[in-house]
């Protein structure tokens, strides 16, 4: 019996690997640029640091990882600092594609993603994580022209656009007046509004205000982490789905179960203490090797935890409103069988085990995300074509 179960699991994984190569996989959030700013590596080949590089992406079937242009909250309040960092990280993404044009290409539309898939290229669409660089509506045009296709409205602190789920200060009780104008202009330009990291009241106001569907690029279900505002409540997932949006499930262990947050902190503290004892610097070669080896040897959770979140969303609002937003390169702890971008087939195999059809999987892996992106593109074209108000 055990042998039969093992054979079924092996066949299922083989089928999952095939589907991962055939279907389009969109990942809503991978922190490659900021990671490379700390420890530069050539991601066109195997890398020591992080969870993403080209060989692993190809093994996993990854087609369109959204490159996070991450702006730490510490950059807020320093004139020009947030915009300067955003532009430098965008430059880095273009440099990755220019360095390896047979492997990568920057994508600024759904059409680009589809054509890159046909050409065997990994698309590199971009999203800004934290709207701190947006001080005027003209800044939105600047970043749209540079290829940005979503903006996470804030990160760990309240900013000029809205309140943050990580910040006890609730300056705006949701969106600021400027934030409402930002959402309007994002709709007009064709930039997806990303509601990860924001407060519940901000999400409600965005959903009422936005003319286009929005998404949560890397969030999970609060059902499994009661009281943690960073994940989305059932009520908010239902409201997001009613407006046509998608929640993209994070793989980070802290998003998956309440108890995992303390386990990750303990693990990180232990690794950092060991590194200090060994005299290793975090962003020097030996320190990077040690940190990566230790965190991956001390994984927290399994692929089943991620699949539970997908199940929950599907049972709550249907198959059309869930996707993937791993947060690879942006989190410390990950499940044992979802450690990097080579491992999407492990998740596909688990979803096959749970009875998901090929059509379901195509939607979860990328179809739902691309549908929202297409809707945002279409609505932007309609808004731009509409006659100006007198």
C-alpha distance (Angstrom), angle and dihedral (degrees) to the residues before:
residue distance angle dihedral
X1 . . .
X2 3.80 . .
X3 3.80 89.8 .
X4 3.80 91.2 51.7
X5 3.81 91.0 50.7
X6 3.79 90.3 49.2
X7 3.80 91.1 50.0
X8 3.82 91.5 50.2
X9 3.79 91.0 49.6
X10 3.81 91.2 49.6
X11 3.81 92.2 49.7
X12 3.78 90.5 46.7
X13 3.80 91.6 52.0
X14 3.80 90.4 47.7
X15 3.81 89.7 52.2
X16 3.81 90.2 46.5
X17 3.80 91.5 52.7
X18 3.81 89.9 51.6
X19 3.81 92.7 49.2
X20 3.80 91.1 47.4
X21 3.79 89.3 57.8
X22 3.81 94.5 45.0
X23 3.80 99.8 44.3
X24 3.79 128.2 63.1
X25 3.79 112.4 -104.9
X26 3.80 115.0 -158.7
X27 3.79 117.7 -173.4
X28 3.79 111.8 -164.2
X29 3.79 98.0 -152.2
X30 3.81 134.9 23.2
X31 3.83 120.2 156.8
X32 3.81 98.6 -145.5
X33 3.84 99.4 133.7
X34 3.79 97.0 52.3
X35 3.81 90.6 43.5
X36 3.81 90.4 54.0
X37 3.78 90.2 48.4
X38 3.81 87.8 62.2
X39 3.80 97.0 40.9
X40 3.83 115.9 10.0
X41 3.81 116.8 -141.9
X42 3.78 135.3 158.5
X43 3.80 104.4 -106.1
X44 3.81 91.8 -169.7
X45 3.81 85.4 80.7
X46 3.81 136.0 29.7
X47 3.80 114.2 -51.9
X48 3.78 134.5 -160.3
X49 3.78 98.0 -145.8
X50 3.76 130.6 60.2
X51 3.77 136.1 0.5
X52 3.82 102.1 -78.0
X53 3.77 136.7 70.6
X54 3.80 134.0 131.9
X55 3.83 99.2 -97.9
X56 3.80 91.5 50.9
X57 3.81 92.5 43.9
X58 3.81 90.1 54.1
X59 3.80 92.2 48.8
X60 3.78 90.0 51.1
X61 3.80 96.0 45.4
X62 3.81 93.5 -120.1
X63 3.81 112.2 167.2
X64 3.79 108.6 167.5
X65 3.81 118.0 23.6
X66 3.80 109.0 176.8
X67 3.78 105.5 -130.3
X68 3.80 108.0 -134.2
X69 3.80 113.5 -134.0
X70 3.78 91.3 -156.9
X71 3.80 119.4 -162.0
X72 3.83 113.4 -170.1
X73 3.78 114.3 -136.4
X74 3.81 88.9 -119.3
X75 3.81 86.9 74.8
X76 3.80 90.3 64.2
X77 3.80 114.6 102.2
X78 3.81 94.5 23.0
X79 3.81 106.9 108.3
X80 3.81 110.6 -113.1
X81 3.81 94.6 -8.4
X82 3.81 97.8 112.0
X83 3.80 94.5 45.5
X84 3.81 92.3 46.1
X85 3.80 92.0 52.9
X86 3.80 92.3 45.4
X87 3.80 92.2 52.4
X88 3.81 92.3 46.3
X89 3.83 92.4 51.6
X90 3.81 91.0 47.0
X91 3.81 87.7 51.4
X92 3.80 87.5 53.4
X93 3.82 92.4 55.2
X94 3.80 91.5 50.5
X95 3.82 88.6 48.0
X96 3.82 91.1 53.6
X97 3.81 90.1 54.0
X98 3.80 93.3 44.0
X99 3.80 91.4 49.6
X100 3.83 93.2 52.1
X101 3.84 108.1 24.1
X102 3.79 91.8 161.0
X103 3.80 89.5 59.2
X104 3.82 109.7 30.3
X105 3.79 138.7 33.1
X106 3.80 130.7 178.3
X107 3.81 110.3 -115.2
X108 3.80 122.8 -153.0
X109 3.82 99.6 168.1
X110 3.78 142.6 31.6
X111 3.80 86.8 -109.1
X112 3.81 88.8 59.0
X113 3.81 91.9 52.6
X114 3.80 91.9 51.0
X115 3.80 94.1 46.7
X116 3.81 91.9 46.4
X117 3.80 89.7 52.2
X118 3.81 89.3 54.3
X119 3.81 90.5 48.0
X120 3.81 93.8 49.3
X121 3.81 94.2 -114.0
X122 3.80 128.3 136.9
X123 3.80 107.3 -123.8
X124 3.78 118.9 -134.6
X125 3.81 108.6 -157.4
X126 3.80 114.8 173.5
X127 3.80 137.8 -137.9
X128 3.80 129.4 -179.4
X129 3.80 113.3 -126.7
X130 3.83 104.5 -149.4
X131 3.79 122.1 21.4
X132 3.81 90.7 -132.7
X133 3.86 92.6 118.9
X134 3.83 90.4 59.0
X135 3.79 106.8 93.2
X136 3.81 95.5 145.3
X137 3.79 138.4 16.4
X138 3.80 87.3 -107.6
X139 3.81 87.6 65.6
X140 3.81 88.7 61.5
X141 3.79 90.4 55.7
X142 3.81 89.9 48.2
X143 3.80 93.1 53.7
X144 3.80 93.7 41.5
X145 3.80 88.2 54.6
X146 3.80 88.6 50.5
X147 3.82 91.1 55.4
X148 3.80 104.5 -95.3
X149 3.80 110.5 150.5
X150 3.79 102.7 174.5
X151 3.78 136.4 26.3
X152 3.80 125.0 -157.8
X153 3.80 97.8 -142.9
X154 3.81 95.5 -135.9
X155 3.81 140.9 -14.7
X156 3.80 129.0 -153.6
X157 3.82 99.1 -18.5
X158 3.76 139.4 39.9
X159 3.80 110.9 -91.5
X160 3.78 137.3 179.5
X161 3.83 91.7 -73.9
X162 3.81 106.2 46.3
X163 3.80 149.7 -34.4
X164 3.82 124.2 -71.8
X165 3.80 126.5 -129.6
X166 3.82 88.7 -136.4
X167 3.84 93.9 53.8
X168 3.82 123.1 79.5
X169 3.80 88.9 -157.7
X170 3.80 107.8 92.2
X171 3.79 101.0 -171.3
X172 3.80 97.4 164.1
X173 3.80 103.0 24.6
X174 3.80 84.3 -129.5
X175 3.80 125.0 -27.5
X176 3.79 121.1 13.4
X177 3.83 118.3 -131.2
X178 3.82 86.3 -103.6
X179 3.81 88.8 49.1
X180 3.80 90.5 58.7
X181 3.81 89.2 54.2
X182 3.81 89.5 47.5
X183 3.82 91.1 54.7
X184 3.83 90.0 48.6
X185 3.79 92.1 51.3
X186 3.80 93.3 44.6
X187 3.80 87.7 54.7
X188 3.81 90.5 49.4
X189 3.79 94.8 48.4
X190 3.80 97.7 41.1
X191 3.81 99.9 -109.6
X192 3.82 114.0 145.2
X193 3.81 114.2 -123.0
X194 3.82 108.3 -128.6
X195 3.81 116.0 -154.6
X196 3.81 98.8 -171.6
X197 3.83 112.2 121.4
X198 3.81 96.1 19.2
X199 3.82 129.1 112.1
X200 3.78 125.0 -95.6
X201 3.79 91.3 -108.7
X202 3.81 90.1 51.9
X203 3.80 90.8 52.3
X204 3.79 91.9 50.5
X205 3.79 91.8 49.6
X206 3.81 93.3 46.3
X207 3.79 91.0 51.1
X208 3.80 91.3 50.5
X209 3.81 93.3 45.2
X210 3.80 105.7 39.2
X211 3.79 118.2 92.6
X212 3.82 90.3 -160.2
X213 3.81 132.2 53.8
X214 3.80 115.5 -90.9
X215 3.77 133.3 -156.4
X216 3.78 142.3 -149.4
X217 3.80 101.4 -128.4
X218 3.82 95.8 -161.7
X219 3.79 116.3 7.1
X220 3.78 135.7 114.7
X221 3.81 139.3 -156.2
X222 3.81 118.1 -64.5
X223 3.80 87.1 -152.2
X224 3.83 86.6 85.5
X225 3.84 95.7 40.4
X226 3.83 104.8 41.4
X227 3.79 114.3 -157.8
X228 3.82 95.5 13.3
X229 3.81 105.6 121.8
X230 3.80 93.4 -166.3
X231 3.82 88.4 76.6
X232 3.81 120.6 60.6
X233 3.80 124.3 -102.6
X234 3.79 121.1 -130.5
X235 3.81 89.4 -108.7
X236 3.80 91.5 55.7
X237 3.80 93.7 44.4
X238 3.80 88.1 53.6
X239 3.81 91.2 49.3
X240 3.81 91.0 47.5
X241 3.80 91.2 51.2
X242 3.82 92.6 46.7
X243 3.81 88.0 57.9
X244 3.82 91.3 48.5
X245 3.78 98.5 -103.8
X246 3.80 136.0 138.0
X247 3.80 134.6 -131.1
X248 3.81 110.1 -147.2
X249 3.79 109.7 -151.2
X250 3.80 117.8 -127.1
X251 3.80 119.8 -136.9
X252 3.82 94.0 -153.4
X253 3.80 109.7 122.3
X254 3.80 93.7 -129.9
X255 3.82 89.7 61.4
X256 3.79 93.9 53.4
X257 3.82 108.4 58.3
X258 3.80 132.6 6.3
X259 3.80 93.6 -123.8
X260 3.78 92.8 53.5
X261 3.83 93.4 72.5
X262 3.80 93.4 66.0
X263 3.81 90.7 42.7
X264 3.81 90.9 54.3
X265 3.80 92.7 48.9
X266 3.80 90.9 49.9
X267 3.79 90.4 48.8
X268 3.80 93.4 48.6
X269 3.81 93.1 46.7
X270 3.80 90.2 50.3
X271 3.81 93.7 49.8
X272 3.79 92.9 46.8
X273 3.81 90.9 49.1
X274 3.81 90.8 50.4
X275 3.79 91.2 48.8
X276 3.78 90.8 51.2
X277 3.79 90.6 51.3
X278 3.82 90.0 49.8
X279 3.80 92.9 46.4
X280 3.80 93.3 -119.7
X281 3.81 121.9 154.9
X282 3.81 114.8 -139.4
X283 3.82 96.6 -129.2
X284 3.78 101.1 36.0
X285 3.81 119.6 96.0
X286 3.79 99.4 -99.6
X287 3.79 91.9 41.5
X288 3.79 91.6 52.2
X289 3.80 91.4 49.2
X290 3.79 92.4 49.1
X291 3.80 95.5 45.2
X292 3.81 93.4 48.1
X293 3.80 93.1 46.6
X294 3.79 93.3 49.0
X295 3.79 98.3 45.0
X296 3.79 92.2 49.0
X297 3.80 91.9 46.5
X298 3.81 88.0 54.0
X299 3.79 100.4 50.2
X300 3.80 120.2 167.2
X301 3.80 121.1 -143.5
X302 3.78 131.8 -8.6
X303 3.77 139.6 -104.4
X304 3.80 87.8 -91.0
X305 3.80 89.7 68.4
X306 3.81 90.4 57.5
X307 3.81 91.2 45.7
X308 3.81 89.3 51.7
X309 3.81 89.3 60.7
X310 3.80 91.2 48.9
X311 3.81 90.1 48.8
X312 3.79 90.8 50.1
X313 3.81 93.9 52.6
X314 3.81 92.6 44.8
X315 3.81 92.4 50.2
X316 3.81 89.9 46.7
X317 3.82 102.7 45.6
X318 3.81 109.2 -1.5
X319 3.77 138.3 -100.0
X320 3.83 96.4 -65.0
X321 3.80 98.0 71.3
X322 3.80 107.9 56.1
X323 3.80 132.6 80.3
X324 3.80 142.2 150.2
X325 3.81 127.5 -78.5
X326 3.78 104.2 161.7
X327 3.84 100.7 178.6
X328 3.82 87.1 -142.3
X329 3.82 111.3 177.4
X330 3.80 88.5 20.1
X331 3.81 102.5 73.2
X332 3.79 134.0 56.3
X333 3.80 103.4 -145.3
X334 3.81 125.5 47.3
X335 3.82 134.8 170.6
X336 3.79 115.8 -82.0
X337 3.81 93.7 -111.8
X338 3.83 98.1 38.1
X339 3.77 100.0 55.6
X340 3.80 99.9 134.3
X341 3.82 145.2 -8.3
X342 3.79 93.2 -72.6
X343 3.80 90.5 69.2
X344 3.82 106.2 66.4
X345 3.84 88.1 107.2
X346 3.82 88.1 65.1
X347 3.80 89.2 60.5
X348 3.79 91.6 44.2
X349 3.82 89.8 51.9
X350 3.80 91.0 51.5
X351 3.81 91.1 49.8
X352 3.81 89.7 49.0
X353 3.80 88.2 52.2
X354 3.80 88.4 54.4
X355 3.78 92.3 53.4
X356 3.80 104.1 -100.8
X357 3.80 113.5 157.1
X358 3.79 126.2 -130.7
X359 3.81 88.4 -105.2
X360 3.80 90.5 52.7
X361 3.79 91.6 49.0
X362 3.80 92.9 50.0
X363 3.80 88.8 56.5
X364 3.81 95.4 46.1
X365 3.80 95.6 44.7
X366 3.79 96.3 50.6
X367 3.77 116.2 -42.1
X368 3.79 95.9 90.1
X369 3.80 93.1 48.8
X370 3.80 92.2 48.2
X371 3.81 90.5 48.7
X372 3.82 91.3 55.6
X373 3.80 90.5 46.3
X374 3.82 90.6 50.3
X375 3.81 90.7 48.9
X376 3.79 90.4 51.9
X377 3.81 90.4 49.4
X378 3.81 91.8 49.0
X379 3.79 95.2 47.3
X380 3.81 91.0 47.9
X381 3.82 89.7 53.9
X382 3.81 90.1 50.1
X383 3.80 92.9 48.7
X384 3.77 92.2 48.3
X385 3.81 91.3 48.9
X386 3.80 94.5 48.8
X387 3.83 116.6 101.0
X388 3.79 114.4 -100.8
X389 3.80 116.1 -101.1
X390 3.83 112.4 -101.2
